[in-house]
Amino acid sequence: MAADGIALSRDGKKLYWQPLTSRTLYSIETAMLMSDDPEEAGKKVVKVGTSNLAGGLLMSREGRLFLTSPEDNSVKVWDGSRSRTVVQDPQLRWPDTLAEAEDGSIYVTASRIQDMSWFKADAPHALPTKLLRMVRDRAG
């Protein structure tokens, strides 16, 4: 299935995922993950919608599904029908992993994969990863 980003709903009843090479966001009821019949479980996969290419997913405590967007150096949120940009910054070079702090701040790593020697012959073999913090907006 090539899932890169995964997130669990706050109640633990639904799993969301998206392959890195796809714009399709999927979900499945977690009870189906224990099915003795994988083919039947496969029929229960839901196409949630079309989003952006996403490297990381996070379900916040408030039930907001965040997605990283390596294509445009941003973090987005799924609004139920599409992904919309929450923050975009040149420092977010290949945003990847997301985590939520006790105060509601969202942390995101900028792995800079496109700057590595795999893609740029003169680049160093290892680059420092950046950790950035998105402060919770009091308005929502």
Disulfide bonds with the S-S distance in Angstrom:
none
